[in-house]
Amino acid sequence: MKIEIPCNVGDYVYELNKAQERIETHIVVHVEVHVGRDENQVVLITFATYGFCRLADFGKTVFTDRADALHALNEYLSKKKK
């Protein structure tokens, strides 16, 4: 199974921080793929500033484009107000 990783080491990614209602910018410093015995794969992407994300987070809380992250933040805030 081929995995498409949406970013490379050195790229900027944008994380939706719902608790602080803002977008955080991170630099990718490490990408690793773990393959389990049942061939399930976990991709971890480590940030220079703090923490990491999983491949499954992309498009939900982590984005490669700041405009997409801002759109997600605005959607979250509008749903929260209802």
MOPAC internal coordinates of N, CA, C and O (Angstrom, degrees):
PM7 1SCF
backbone

  N    0.0000 0     0.00 0     0.00 0    0    0    0
  C    1.4606 1     0.00 0     0.00 0    1    0    0
  C    1.5280 1   109.33 1     0.00 0    2    1    0
  O    1.2310 1   120.75 1   -50.69 1    3    2    1
  N    1.3037 1   116.16 1   129.31 1    3    2    1
  C    1.4596 1   121.64 1  -179.94 1    5    3    2
  C    1.5271 1   109.35 1   -91.38 1    6    5    3
  O    1.2310 1   120.68 1   -43.80 1    7    6    5
  N    1.3284 1   116.31 1   136.20 1    7    6    5
  C    1.4659 1   121.84 1   179.40 1    9    7    6
  C    1.5171 1   108.72 1  -110.02 1   10    9    7
  O    1.2310 1   120.77 1   -50.20 1   11   10    9
  N    1.3286 1   116.13 1   129.80 1   11   10    9
  C    1.4660 1   120.43 1   173.30 1   13   11   10
  C    1.5216 1   107.97 1   -97.18 1   14   13   11
  O    1.2310 1   120.95 1   -61.56 1   15   14   13
  N    1.3058 1   115.79 1   118.44 1   15   14   13
  C    1.4595 1   121.13 1   179.03 1   17   15   14
  C    1.5313 1   107.03 1   -98.65 1   18   17   15
  O    1.2310 1   119.85 1   -55.37 1   19   18   17
  N    1.3355 1   117.89 1   124.63 1   19   18   17
  C    1.4657 1   121.41 1  -170.90 1   21   19   18
  C    1.5293 1   114.97 1   -76.88 1   22   21   19
  O    1.2310 1   119.88 1   179.77 1   23   22   21
  N    1.3270 1   117.83 1    -0.23 1   23   22   21
  C    1.4656 1   119.49 1  -179.18 1   25   23   22
  C    1.5204 1   109.50 1  -149.27 1   26   25   23
  O    1.2310 1   121.43 1   -14.67 1   27   26   25
  N    1.3103 1   114.87 1   165.33 1   27   26   25
  C    1.4620 1   122.00 1   178.66 1   29   27   26
  C    1.5181 1   109.44 1  -123.55 1   30   29   27
  O    1.2310 1   121.07 1   -15.56 1   31   30   29
  N    1.3137 1   115.55 1   164.44 1   31   30   29
  C    1.4626 1   120.07 1   174.23 1   33   31   30
  C    1.5247 1   108.28 1   -57.65 1   34   33   31
  O    1.2310 1   120.79 1   -47.28 1   35   34   33
  N    1.3249 1   116.10 1   132.72 1   35   34   33
  C    1.4598 1   121.90 1  -178.55 1   37   35   34
  C    1.5150 1   113.67 1    97.66 1   38   37   35
  O    1.2310 1   120.08 1   165.06 1   39   38   37
  N    1.3213 1   117.45 1   -14.94 1   39   38   37
  C    1.4642 1   121.04 1   179.08 1   41   39   38
  C    1.5292 1   111.13 1   -75.54 1   42   41   39
  O    1.2310 1   121.15 1   -24.61 1   43   42   41
  N    1.3089 1   115.41 1   155.39 1   43   42   41
  C    1.4576 1   121.72 1   170.87 1   45   43   42
  C    1.5200 1   108.54 1   -91.98 1   46   45   43
  O    1.2310 1   120.73 1   -40.37 1   47   46   45
  N    1.3237 1   116.22 1   139.63 1   47   46   45
  C    1.4581 1   121.67 1   170.93 1   49   47   46
  C    1.5229 1   107.73 1  -129.23 1   50   49   47
  O    1.2310 1   120.81 1   -20.62 1   51   50   49
  N    1.3122 1   116.06 1   159.38 1   51   50   49
  C    1.4633 1   121.97 1  -172.59 1   53   51   50
  C    1.5186 1   108.90 1  -124.32 1   54   53   51
  O    1.2310 1   121.08 1   -58.45 1   55   54   53
  N    1.3211 1   115.55 1   121.55 1   55   54   53
  C    1.4624 1   121.29 1  -175.03 1   57   55   54
  C    1.5188 1   110.94 1  -108.10 1   58   57   55
  O    1.2310 1   120.99 1   -46.48 1   59   58   57
  N    1.3156 1   115.72 1   133.52 1   59   58   57
  C    1.4510 1   122.43 1   176.44 1   61   59   58
  C    1.5297 1   108.11 1   -80.54 1   62   61   59
  O    1.2310 1   120.78 1   -64.60 1   63   62   61
  N    1.3249 1   116.12 1   115.40 1   63   62   61
  C    1.4632 1   121.74 1   177.18 1   65   63   62
  C    1.5249 1   106.98 1  -102.76 1   66   65   63
  O    1.2310 1   120.85 1   -82.18 1   67   66   65
  N    1.3305 1   115.98 1    97.82 1   67   66   65
  C    1.4626 1   120.51 1  -175.91 1   69   67   66
  C    1.5246 1   111.63 1   -69.16 1   70   69   67
  O    1.2310 1   120.07 1   144.76 1   71   70   69
  N    1.3130 1   117.47 1   -35.24 1   71   70   69
  C    1.4678 1   120.92 1  -177.90 1   73   71   70
  C    1.5250 1   111.11 1   -62.12 1   74   73   71
  O    1.2310 1   120.40 1   140.34 1   75   74   73
  N    1.3433 1   116.84 1   -39.66 1   75   74   73
  C    1.4574 1   120.46 1  -179.07 1   77   75   74
  C    1.5253 1   112.00 1  -101.51 1   78   77   75
  O    1.2310 1   120.83 1  -178.56 1   79   78   77
  N    1.3124 1   116.02 1     1.44 1   79   78   77
  C    1.4638 1   122.54 1   177.90 1   81   79   78
  C    1.5260 1   112.27 1    52.30 1   82   81   79
  O    1.2310 1   121.56 1  -126.63 1   83   82   81
  N    1.3291 1   114.62 1    53.37 1   83   82   81
  C    1.4615 1   119.61 1   179.33 1   85   83   82
  C    1.5269 1   110.09 1  -153.32 1   86   85   83
  O    1.2310 1   121.30 1    -7.41 1   87   86   85
  N    1.3224 1   115.11 1   172.59 1   87   86   85
  C    1.4537 1   123.11 1   176.54 1   89   87   86
  C    1.5236 1   107.75 1  -104.18 1   90   89   87
  O    1.2310 1   120.65 1   -48.14 1   91   90   89
  N    1.3270 1   116.36 1   131.86 1   91   90   89
  C    1.4601 1   121.24 1   176.61 1   93   91   90
  C    1.5281 1   108.80 1  -108.95 1   94   93   91
  O    1.2310 1   120.95 1   -42.90 1   95   94   93
  N    1.3135 1   115.78 1   137.10 1   95   94   93
  C    1.4643 1   121.49 1   179.40 1   97   95   94
  C    1.5248 1   108.91 1   -98.77 1   98   97   95
  O    1.2310 1   120.85 1   -48.46 1   99   98   97
  N    1.3213 1   115.99 1   131.54 1   99   98   97
  C    1.4641 1   121.53 1   179.85 1  101   99   98
  C    1.5231 1   109.84 1  -128.24 1  102  101   99
  O    1.2310 1   120.83 1   -27.52 1  103  102  101
  N    1.3197 1   116.02 1   152.48 1  103  102  101
  C    1.4586 1   122.57 1   172.05 1  105  103  102
  C    1.5231 1   107.48 1  -105.61 1  106  105  103
  O    1.2310 1   120.43 1   -49.51 1  107  106  105
  N    1.3181 1   116.78 1   130.49 1  107  106  105
  C    1.4573 1   121.82 1   179.06 1  109  107  106
  C    1.5244 1   108.98 1   -75.83 1  110  109  107
  O    1.2310 1   120.56 1   -53.35 1  111  110  109
  N    1.3492 1   116.54 1   126.65 1  111  110  109
  C    1.4625 1   120.07 1   179.25 1  113  111  110
  C    1.5238 1   113.03 1  -114.77 1  114  113  111
  O    1.2310 1   120.73 1   164.62 1  115  114  113
  N    1.3365 1   116.20 1   -15.38 1  115  114  113
  C    1.4638 1   117.98 1  -177.69 1  117  115  114
  C    1.5283 1   109.53 1  -159.36 1  118  117  115
  O    1.2310 1   120.85 1   -40.91 1  119  118  117
  N    1.3184 1   115.98 1   139.09 1  119  118  117
  C    1.4640 1   121.73 1   174.85 1  121  119  118
  C    1.5214 1   106.90 1  -129.01 1  122  121  119
  O    1.2310 1   120.59 1   -51.92 1  123  122  121
  N    1.3286 1   116.48 1   128.08 1  123  122  121
  C    1.4625 1   118.77 1   177.38 1  125  123  122
  C    1.5210 1   110.65 1  -136.52 1  126  125  123
  O    1.2310 1   121.94 1   -32.83 1  127  126  125
  N    1.3185 1   113.90 1   147.17 1  127  126  125
  C    1.4650 1   121.45 1  -179.28 1  129  127  126
  C    1.5258 1   107.52 1  -115.97 1  130  129  127
  O    1.2310 1   121.15 1   -50.78 1  131  130  129
  N    1.3153 1   115.40 1   129.22 1  131  130  129
  C    1.4593 1   121.54 1   175.90 1  133  131  130
  C    1.5216 1   107.80 1  -113.02 1  134  133  131
  O    1.2310 1   120.56 1   -50.60 1  135  134  133
  N    1.3334 1   116.53 1   129.40 1  135  134  133
  C    1.4549 1   120.81 1   178.79 1  137  135  134
  C    1.5242 1   107.79 1  -114.01 1  138  137  135
  O    1.2310 1   121.23 1   -56.85 1  139  138  137
  N    1.3247 1   115.26 1   123.15 1  139  138  137
  C    1.4527 1   120.55 1   179.28 1  141  139  138
  C    1.5131 1   112.28 1   -82.99 1  142  141  139
  O    1.2310 1   120.82 1    -4.94 1  143  142  141
  N    1.3293 1   116.04 1   175.06 1  143  142  141
  C    1.4647 1   121.48 1  -179.70 1  145  143  142
  C    1.5233 1   112.17 1   -61.48 1  146  145  143
  O    1.2310 1   120.71 1   148.26 1  147  146  145
  N    1.3142 1   116.25 1   -31.74 1  147  146  145
  C    1.4657 1   119.70 1   179.86 1  149  147  146
  C    1.5274 1   111.64 1   -90.64 1  150  149  147
  O    1.2310 1   120.98 1  -164.53 1  151  150  149
  N    1.3095 1   115.74 1    15.47 1  151  150  149
  C    1.4656 1   124.73 1   178.37 1  153  151  150
  C    1.5200 1   113.56 1    67.49 1  154  153  151
  O    1.2310 1   119.81 1  -167.06 1  155  154  153
  N    1.3285 1   117.97 1    12.94 1  155  154  153
  C    1.4603 1   119.76 1   169.74 1  157  155  154
  C    1.5179 1   107.85 1   -69.51 1  158  157  155
  O    1.2310 1   120.85 1   -39.91 1  159  158  157
  N    1.3036 1   115.98 1   140.09 1  159  158  157
  C    1.4541 1   120.01 1  -176.23 1  161  159  158
  C    1.5155 1   110.37 1  -118.31 1  162  161  159
  O    1.2310 1   121.36 1   -42.65 1  163  162  161
  N    1.3190 1   115.01 1   137.35 1  163  162  161
  C    1.4556 1   121.37 1   176.14 1  165  163  162
  C    1.5173 1   106.90 1  -120.58 1  166  165  163
  O    1.2310 1   120.69 1   -52.21 1  167  166  165
  N    1.3277 1   116.29 1   127.79 1  167  166  165
  C    1.4622 1   121.29 1   177.94 1  169  167  166
  C    1.5193 1   107.17 1  -110.53 1  170  169  167
  O    1.2310 1   120.45 1   -57.54 1  171  170  169
  N    1.3277 1   116.74 1   122.46 1  171  170  169
  C    1.4549 1   122.39 1   176.65 1  173  171  170
  C    1.5167 1   109.01 1  -110.35 1  174  173  171
  O    1.2310 1   120.83 1   -46.18 1  175  174  173
  N    1.3272 1   116.02 1   133.82 1  175  174  173
  C    1.4591 1   122.17 1  -179.62 1  177  175  174
  C    1.5196 1   106.81 1  -120.33 1  178  177  175
  O    1.2310 1   120.60 1   -62.76 1  179  178  177
  N    1.3324 1   116.46 1   117.24 1  179  178  177
  C    1.4553 1   122.21 1  -174.38 1  181  179  178
  C    1.5212 1   110.31 1   -97.49 1  182  181  179
  O    1.2310 1   121.24 1   -40.30 1  183  182  181
  N    1.3415 1   115.24 1   139.70 1  183  182  181
  C    1.4636 1   122.15 1  -179.06 1  185  183  182
  C    1.5220 1   111.00 1  -100.65 1  186  185  183
  O    1.2310 1   120.82 1   -27.20 1  187  186  185
  N    1.3335 1   116.04 1   152.80 1  187  186  185
  C    1.4623 1   121.31 1   177.13 1  189  187  186
  C    1.5232 1   111.12 1   -71.29 1  190  189  187
  O    1.2310 1   120.31 1   142.99 1  191  190  189
  N    1.3162 1   117.02 1   -37.01 1  191  190  189
  C    1.4568 1   121.12 1  -173.86 1  193  191  190
  C    1.5125 1   112.95 1   -76.93 1  194  193  191
  O    1.2310 1   120.39 1   134.42 1  195  194  193
  N    1.3094 1   116.85 1   -45.58 1  195  194  193
  C    1.4611 1   120.09 1  -179.16 1  197  195  194
  C    1.5173 1   109.11 1  -179.31 1  198  197  195
  O    1.2310 1   120.33 1   -44.79 1  199  198  197
  N    1.2995 1   116.97 1   135.21 1  199  198  197
  C    1.4418 1   121.74 1   168.71 1  201  199  198
  C    1.5069 1   116.75 1    78.06 1  202  201  199
  O    1.2310 1   122.48 1    16.80 1  203  202  201
  N    1.3295 1   112.86 1  -163.20 1  203  202  201
  C    1.4534 1   121.13 1  -176.92 1  205  203  202
  C    1.5242 1   108.56 1  -155.68 1  206  205  203
  O    1.2310 1   120.98 1    -6.12 1  207  206  205
  N    1.3182 1   115.72 1   173.88 1  207  206  205
  C    1.4633 1   121.02 1   172.94 1  209  207  206
  C    1.5126 1   108.08 1  -140.57 1  210  209  207
  O    1.2310 1   121.17 1   -11.54 1  211  210  209
  N    1.3111 1   115.37 1   168.46 1  211  210  209
  C    1.4525 1   121.93 1   175.62 1  213  211  210
  C    1.5246 1   108.62 1  -103.93 1  214  213  211
  O    1.2310 1   120.93 1   -20.77 1  215  214  213
  N    1.2993 1   115.82 1   159.23 1  215  214  213
  C    1.4627 1   120.42 1   178.22 1  217  215  214
  C    1.5223 1   110.24 1   -57.19 1  218  217  215
  O    1.2310 1   120.37 1   144.08 1  219  218  217
  N    1.3253 1   116.90 1   -35.92 1  219  218  217
  C    1.4676 1   121.31 1  -178.73 1  221  219  218
  C    1.5298 1   112.79 1   -65.05 1  222  221  219
  O    1.2310 1   119.68 1   162.93 1  223  222  221
  N    1.3376 1   118.22 1   -17.07 1  223  222  221
  C    1.4693 1   121.94 1   179.96 1  225  223  222
  C    1.5311 1   112.68 1   -76.33 1  226  225  223
  O    1.2310 1   120.27 1   159.36 1  227  226  225
  N    1.3379 1   117.10 1   -20.64 1  227  226  225
  C    1.4622 1   120.25 1  -177.15 1  229  227  226
  C    1.5225 1   110.30 1   -66.92 1  230  229  227
  O    1.2310 1   121.57 1   -47.91 1  231  230  229
  N    1.3200 1   114.60 1   132.09 1  231  230  229
  C    1.4477 1   121.07 1  -177.97 1  233  231  230
  C    1.5177 1   113.25 1    88.05 1  234  233  231
  O    1.2310 1   120.50 1   171.67 1  235  234  233
  N    1.3328 1   116.65 1    -8.33 1  235  234  233
  C    1.4618 1   121.58 1   178.19 1  237  235  234
  C    1.5276 1   110.17 1  -112.99 1  238  237  235
  O    1.2310 1   120.78 1   119.95 1  239  238  237
  N    1.3341 1   116.12 1   -60.05 1  239  238  237
  C    1.4677 1   120.57 1   179.28 1  241  239  238
  C    1.5249 1   112.77 1  -125.53 1  242  241  239
  O    1.2310 1   119.93 1   171.63 1  243  242  241
  N    1.3162 1   117.73 1    -8.37 1  243  242  241
  C    1.4674 1   122.39 1   178.14 1  245  243  242
  C    1.5239 1   108.05 1  -128.76 1  246  245  243
  O    1.2310 1   121.48 1   -43.77 1  247  246  245
  N    1.3399 1   114.78 1   136.23 1  247  246  245
  C    1.4578 1   120.44 1  -174.17 1  249  247  246
  C    1.5289 1   110.26 1  -136.92 1  250  249  247
  O    1.2310 1   120.89 1   -28.45 1  251  250  249
  N    1.3265 1   115.90 1   151.55 1  251  250  249
  C    1.4629 1   120.13 1   176.18 1  253  251  250
  C    1.5231 1   111.52 1   -89.81 1  254  253  251
  O    1.2310 1   120.37 1   168.76 1  255  254  253
  N    1.3152 1   116.90 1   -11.24 1  255  254  253
  C    1.4619 1   122.50 1  -179.40 1  257  255  254
  C    1.5282 1   109.31 1  -122.19 1  258  257  255
  O    1.2310 1   120.59 1   -53.09 1  259  258  257
  N    1.3178 1   116.48 1   126.91 1  259  258  257
  C    1.4688 1   120.51 1  -177.84 1  261  259  258
  C    1.5336 1   111.85 1   -61.01 1  262  261  259
  O    1.2310 1   120.12 1   143.81 1  263  262  261
  N    1.3224 1   117.38 1   -36.19 1  263  262  261
  C    1.4664 1   120.66 1   179.60 1  265  263  262
  C    1.5312 1   110.75 1   -62.04 1  266  265  263
  O    1.2310 1   120.23 1   141.04 1  267  266  265
  N    1.3250 1   117.17 1   -38.96 1  267  266  265
  C    1.4688 1   120.56 1   177.26 1  269  267  266
  C    1.5236 1   110.71 1   -65.72 1  270  269  267
  O    1.2310 1   120.48 1   140.60 1  271  270  269
  N    1.3274 1   116.69 1   -39.40 1  271  270  269
  C    1.4693 1   120.85 1   178.10 1  273  271  270
  C    1.5223 1   110.91 1   -64.90 1  274  273  271
  O    1.2310 1   120.31 1   138.27 1  275  274  273
  N    1.3208 1   117.02 1   -41.73 1  275  274  273
  C    1.4725 1   120.51 1   178.21 1  277  275  274
  C    1.5285 1   111.21 1   -65.13 1  278  277  275
  O    1.2310 1   120.59 1   141.72 1  279  278  277
  N    1.3156 1   116.48 1   -38.28 1  279  278  277
  C    1.4602 1   120.68 1   177.00 1  281  279  278
  C    1.5358 1   110.06 1   -61.95 1  282  281  279
  O    1.2310 1   120.27 1   135.62 1  283  282  281
  N    1.3269 1   117.09 1   -44.38 1  283  282  281
  C    1.4663 1   121.41 1   178.75 1  285  283  282
  C    1.5257 1   110.83 1   -63.93 1  286  285  283
  O    1.2310 1   120.45 1   140.48 1  287  286  285
  N    1.3259 1   116.75 1   -39.52 1  287  286  285
  C    1.4650 1   120.34 1   177.68 1  289  287  286
  C    1.5277 1   110.43 1   -63.37 1  290  289  287
  O    1.2310 1   120.10 1   133.99 1  291  290  289
  N    1.3154 1   117.42 1   -46.01 1  291  290  289
  C    1.4666 1   121.45 1   179.41 1  293  291  290
  C    1.5249 1   111.43 1   -61.90 1  294  293  291
  O    1.2310 1   120.28 1   140.04 1  295  294  293
  N    1.3283 1   117.06 1   -39.96 1  295  294  293
  C    1.4688 1   120.36 1   176.86 1  297  295  294
  C    1.5244 1   110.83 1   -63.61 1  298  297  295
  O    1.2310 1   120.92 1   136.12 1  299  298  297
  N    1.3267 1   115.84 1   -43.88 1  299  298  297
  C    1.4599 1   120.58 1   179.08 1  301  299  298
  C    1.5344 1   110.79 1   -60.74 1  302  301  299
  O    1.2310 1   120.71 1   134.22 1  303  302  301
  N    1.3263 1   116.24 1   -45.78 1  303  302  301
  C    1.4753 1   120.20 1  -178.23 1  305  303  302
  C    1.5147 1   111.44 1   -66.44 1  306  305  303
  O    1.2310 1   119.90 1   142.96 1  307  306  305
  N    1.3374 1   117.79 1   -37.04 1  307  306  305
  C    1.4619 1   119.21 1   179.92 1  309  307  306
  C    1.5322 1   110.96 1   -69.90 1  310  309  307
  O    1.2310 1   119.74 1   143.70 1  311  310  309
  N    1.3214 1   118.11 1   -36.30 1  311  310  309
  C    1.4668 1   121.54 1   177.01 1  313  311  310
  C    1.5233 1   110.62 1   -69.37 1  314  313  311
  O    1.2310 1   120.84 1   145.03 1  315  314  313
  N    1.3245 1   116.01 1   -34.97 1  315  314  313
  C    1.4673 1   120.74 1  -179.02 1  317  315  314
  C    1.5364 1   111.79 1   -66.68 1  318  317  315
  O    1.2310 1   120.64 1   147.00 1  319  318  317
  N    1.3258 1   116.38 1   -33.00 1  319  318  317
  C    1.4672 1   121.16 1  -178.65 1  321  319  318
  C    1.5244 1   113.12 1   -72.69 1  322  321  319
  O    1.2310 1   120.49 1   159.28 1  323  322  321
  N    1.3266 1   116.68 1   -20.72 1  323  322  321
  C    1.4691 1   120.31 1  -177.11 1  325  323  322
  C    1.5069 1   111.79 1   -76.26 1  326  325  323
  O    1.2310 1   120.10 1   180.00 1  327  326  325

